[in-house]
Amino acid sequence: MVGNLNYRLDNMKRVFTALAAMFMLSITSATAQEENGFKKINVREDFKENGFQWFHDAELLAAGNKEKSNAMTIGWGGIGTLWGRTALTVYVAEKRYTKEFMDKAEYFTVMAFDVEQSKVLNYMGSKSGRDGDKAKALGLHTAYTANGTPYYTEATMVIECKIMYAAPFNPQYFKGDVPKKMYANFSAGIHSMYIGEVVNAWIK
């Protein structure tokens, strides 16, 4: 009887210890974002941007981990709902260095920057991470979410997504002339689609 009681107490202790650890992790995560000047938002309620214009204005896509990561400027994307989830879709061409990170990643971030920080988007879109650390060259400070996803503290908005689907476009299914003309002389190769569920978002 005493042995069973001790066993149950030990189990309860392990459960409480695990719950406490999870609670402390959530506090640490929230504090880390707040220390970098961000506040957490609900994109369904607090995202005020025009979804048809937001990607056209150019954003930054990042993937990787604390050992190594890379980012690139993107002008294509989509925001909406898929499979009952709040979803964000990005596209990365075959020869882009960031694609190597996206194909290994579980999560990615999409970041917005102020107009005054346009040099960040210009540089990230014209230079390759294969030739050097672009974030370091720009003086950007890399931070990480609780999931270990990289982002830059200089961003004005950070959206973290968990990848639900990833696949390259199949030319067999292109309809009309737009995609055919797009890839006729596109040296970076065909794009892959990455659909992510929005799991976190922060704004300054």
SULSUL-V951769 format. One record per residue. N is the residue number from 1. RES is the residue in one small letter. SS is DSSP state (hx for helix, st for strand, lp for the rest). PSI is psi in degrees with one decimal (999 if undefined). NEAR is the number of other ideal C-beta (glycine too) atoms within 8 Angstrom. Layout:
BEGIN
n=N res=RES ss=SS psi=PSI near=NEAR
n=N res=RES ss=SS psi=PSI near=NEAR
END
This chain:
BEGIN
n=1 res=m ss=lp psi=-46.4 near=4
n=2 res=v ss=hx psi=-38.6 near=5
n=3 res=g ss=hx psi=-42.7 near=6
n=4 res=n ss=hx psi=-39.6 near=7
n=5 res=l ss=hx psi=-43.8 near=8
n=6 res=n ss=hx psi=-38.0 near=8
n=7 res=y ss=hx psi=-44.8 near=8
n=8 res=r ss=hx psi=-40.2 near=8
n=9 res=l ss=hx psi=-40.4 near=8
n=10 res=d ss=hx psi=-41.8 near=8
n=11 res=n ss=hx psi=-43.6 near=8
n=12 res=m ss=hx psi=-38.5 near=8
n=13 res=k ss=hx psi=-42.5 near=8
n=14 res=r ss=hx psi=-40.9 near=8
n=15 res=v ss=hx psi=-46.3 near=8
n=16 res=f ss=hx psi=-37.3 near=8
n=17 res=t ss=hx psi=-42.3 near=8
n=18 res=a ss=hx psi=-43.4 near=8
n=19 res=l ss=hx psi=-40.1 near=8
n=20 res=a ss=hx psi=-39.8 near=8
n=21 res=a ss=hx psi=-41.9 near=8
n=22 res=m ss=hx psi=-40.0 near=8
n=23 res=f ss=hx psi=-44.6 near=8
n=24 res=m ss=hx psi=-35.7 near=8
n=25 res=l ss=hx psi=-42.7 near=9
n=26 res=s ss=hx psi=-39.1 near=9
n=27 res=i ss=hx psi=-44.8 near=8
n=28 res=t ss=hx psi=-43.1 near=9
n=29 res=s ss=hx psi=-49.2 near=10
n=30 res=a ss=hx psi=-42.8 near=9
n=31 res=t ss=hx psi=-39.3 near=8
n=32 res=a ss=hx psi=-43.1 near=10
n=33 res=q ss=hx psi=-42.1 near=12
n=34 res=e ss=hx psi=-36.3 near=9
n=35 res=e ss=hx psi=-26.6 near=6
n=36 res=n ss=lp psi=9.4 near=8
n=37 res=g ss=lp psi=10.3 near=6
n=38 res=f ss=lp psi=155.5 near=10
n=39 res=k ss=st psi=144.3 near=8
n=40 res=k ss=st psi=142.2 near=8
n=41 res=i ss=lp psi=162.3 near=10
n=42 res=n ss=lp psi=112.8 near=6
n=43 res=v ss=hx psi=-29.5 near=10
n=44 res=r ss=hx psi=-30.3 near=6
n=45 res=e ss=hx psi=-31.8 near=6
n=46 res=d ss=hx psi=-6.6 near=9
n=47 res=f ss=lp psi=110.2 near=9
n=48 res=k ss=lp psi=0.6 near=3
n=49 res=e ss=lp psi=157.9 near=7
n=50 res=n ss=lp psi=112.2 near=5
n=51 res=g ss=hx psi=-24.5 near=8
n=52 res=f ss=hx psi=-17.5 near=5
n=53 res=q ss=hx psi=-24.3 near=8
n=54 res=w ss=hx psi=-49.8 near=12
n=55 res=f ss=lp psi=-30.6 near=11
n=56 res=h ss=lp psi=-32.2 near=7
n=57 res=d ss=lp psi=-10.6 near=6
n=58 res=a ss=lp psi=128.8 near=10
n=59 res=e ss=st psi=179.5 near=14
n=60 res=l ss=st psi=133.8 near=17
n=61 res=l ss=st psi=132.7 near=16
n=62 res=a ss=st psi=147.1 near=16
n=63 res=a ss=st psi=159.7 near=16
n=64 res=g ss=st psi=-154.7 near=10
n=65 res=n ss=lp psi=-170.2 near=7
n=66 res=k ss=lp psi=-18.7 near=6
n=67 res=e ss=lp psi=-40.4 near=4
n=68 res=k ss=lp psi=138.7 near=6
n=69 res=s ss=st psi=170.6 near=11
n=70 res=n ss=st psi=157.0 near=13
n=71 res=a ss=st psi=156.6 near=15
n=72 res=m ss=st psi=154.7 near=13
n=73 res=t ss=st psi=137.7 near=11
n=74 res=i ss=st psi=142.5 near=14
n=75 res=g ss=lp psi=0.7 near=7
n=76 res=w ss=lp psi=145.2 near=7
n=77 res=g ss=lp psi=172.6 near=13
n=78 res=g ss=st psi=147.9 near=8
n=79 res=i ss=st psi=134.2 near=9
n=80 res=g ss=st psi=-146.1 near=6
n=81 res=t ss=st psi=134.2 near=6
n=82 res=l ss=st psi=133.6 near=8
n=83 res=w ss=lp psi=33.6 near=5
n=84 res=g ss=lp psi=11.5 near=4
n=85 res=r ss=st psi=150.4 near=9
n=86 res=t ss=st psi=120.2 near=8
n=87 res=a ss=st psi=150.4 near=16
n=88 res=l ss=st psi=130.7 near=13
n=89 res=t ss=st psi=134.7 near=11
n=90 res=v ss=st psi=163.5 near=13
n=91 res=y ss=st psi=133.0 near=11
n=92 res=v ss=st psi=128.1 near=13
n=93 res=a ss=st psi=153.5 near=12
n=94 res=e ss=lp psi=-40.1 near=10
n=95 res=k ss=lp psi=2.3 near=7
n=96 res=r ss=lp psi=139.0 near=9
n=97 res=y ss=hx psi=-35.1 near=10
n=98 res=t ss=hx psi=-26.2 near=14
n=99 res=k ss=hx psi=-34.9 near=12
n=100 res=e ss=hx psi=-37.5 near=8
n=101 res=f ss=hx psi=-39.4 near=13
n=102 res=m ss=hx psi=-37.3 near=15
n=103 res=d ss=hx psi=-20.1 near=8
n=104 res=k ss=hx psi=-13.7 near=6
n=105 res=a ss=lp psi=154.4 near=11
n=106 res=e ss=lp psi=-28.4 near=5
n=107 res=y ss=st psi=159.2 near=15
n=108 res=f ss=st psi=163.7 near=15
n=109 res=t ss=st psi=148.3 near=15
n=110 res=v ss=st psi=130.5 near=15
n=111 res=m ss=st psi=145.0 near=16
n=112 res=a ss=st psi=152.0 near=10
n=113 res=f ss=lp psi=156.5 near=12
n=114 res=d ss=lp psi=158.6 near=5
n=115 res=v ss=hx psi=-36.9 near=4
n=116 res=e ss=hx psi=-17.9 near=4
n=117 res=q ss=hx psi=25.2 near=9
n=118 res=s ss=hx psi=-24.7 near=8
n=119 res=k ss=hx psi=-29.9 near=7
n=120 res=v ss=hx psi=-48.8 near=13
n=121 res=l ss=hx psi=-38.8 near=13
n=122 res=n ss=hx psi=-45.1 near=9
n=123 res=y ss=hx psi=-46.1 near=11
n=124 res=m ss=hx psi=-25.1 near=13
n=125 res=g ss=hx psi=-13.8 near=9
n=126 res=s ss=hx psi=-13.2 near=5
n=127 res=k ss=lp psi=153.8 near=10
n=128 res=s ss=lp psi=140.6 near=5
n=129 res=g ss=hx psi=-15.4 near=12
n=130 res=r ss=hx psi=-23.8 near=4
n=131 res=d ss=hx psi=-3.3 near=5
n=132 res=g ss=lp psi=172.3 near=7
n=133 res=d ss=lp psi=104.4 near=6
n=134 res=k ss=hx psi=-38.9 near=12
n=135 res=a ss=hx psi=-42.8 near=9
n=136 res=k ss=hx psi=-40.4 near=8
n=137 res=a ss=hx psi=-31.7 near=9
n=138 res=l ss=hx psi=-8.1 near=10
n=139 res=g ss=lp psi=22.2 near=5
n=140 res=l ss=lp psi=150.4 near=10
n=141 res=h ss=lp psi=118.2 near=7
n=142 res=t ss=st psi=130.0 near=10
n=143 res=a ss=st psi=175.4 near=10
n=144 res=y ss=st psi=144.0 near=8
n=145 res=t ss=lp psi=177.1 near=13
n=146 res=a ss=lp psi=-22.4 near=8
n=147 res=n ss=lp psi=0.0 near=10
n=148 res=g ss=lp psi=14.7 near=8
n=149 res=t ss=lp psi=131.7 near=13
n=150 res=p ss=st psi=148.5 near=14
n=151 res=y ss=st psi=168.6 near=14
n=152 res=y ss=st psi=133.7 near=15
n=153 res=t ss=lp psi=-16.0 near=10
n=154 res=e ss=lp psi=-10.1 near=8
n=155 res=a ss=lp psi=157.5 near=12
n=156 res=t ss=lp psi=-19.0 near=8
n=157 res=m ss=st psi=139.8 near=10
n=158 res=v ss=st psi=126.0 near=13
n=159 res=i ss=st psi=123.1 near=12
n=160 res=e ss=st psi=132.9 near=15
n=161 res=c ss=st psi=145.1 near=14
n=162 res=k ss=st psi=125.1 near=10
n=163 res=i ss=st psi=125.5 near=13
n=164 res=m ss=st psi=-24.8 near=10
n=165 res=y ss=st psi=139.6 near=7
n=166 res=a ss=st psi=128.7 near=9
n=167 res=a ss=st psi=147.6 near=6
n=168 res=p ss=st psi=153.9 near=8
n=169 res=f ss=lp psi=144.1 near=11
n=170 res=n ss=lp psi=111.2 near=5
n=171 res=p ss=hx psi=-22.6 near=9
n=172 res=q ss=hx psi=-27.1 near=4
n=173 res=y ss=hx psi=10.2 near=6
n=174 res=f ss=lp psi=136.7 near=8
n=175 res=k ss=lp psi=133.4 near=4
n=176 res=g ss=lp psi=-176.5 near=6
n=177 res=d ss=lp psi=-18.7 near=5
n=178 res=v ss=hx psi=-57.4 near=6
n=179 res=p ss=hx psi=-33.8 near=11
n=180 res=k ss=hx psi=-42.4 near=10
n=181 res=k ss=hx psi=-36.3 near=7
n=182 res=m ss=hx psi=-43.4 near=7
n=183 res=y ss=hx psi=1.8 near=9
n=184 res=a ss=hx psi=-41.9 near=6
n=185 res=n ss=lp psi=33.4 near=4
n=186 res=f ss=lp psi=107.9 near=9
n=187 res=s ss=lp psi=-20.8 near=5
n=188 res=a ss=lp psi=-3.4 near=7
n=189 res=g ss=lp psi=173.6 near=8
n=190 res=i ss=lp psi=152.1 near=10
n=191 res=h ss=st psi=152.3 near=11
n=192 res=s ss=st psi=147.3 near=15
n=193 res=m ss=st psi=133.2 near=12
n=194 res=y ss=st psi=114.4 near=13
n=195 res=i ss=st psi=121.1 near=11
n=196 res=g ss=st psi=143.2 near=14
n=197 res=e ss=st psi=129.2 near=9
n=198 res=v ss=st psi=117.9 near=13
n=199 res=v ss=st psi=-20.7 near=8
n=200 res=n ss=st psi=152.5 near=10
n=201 res=a ss=st psi=140.3 near=14
n=202 res=w ss=st psi=152.0 near=11
n=203 res=i ss=st psi=153.4 near=10
n=204 res=k ss=lp psi=999 near=8
END
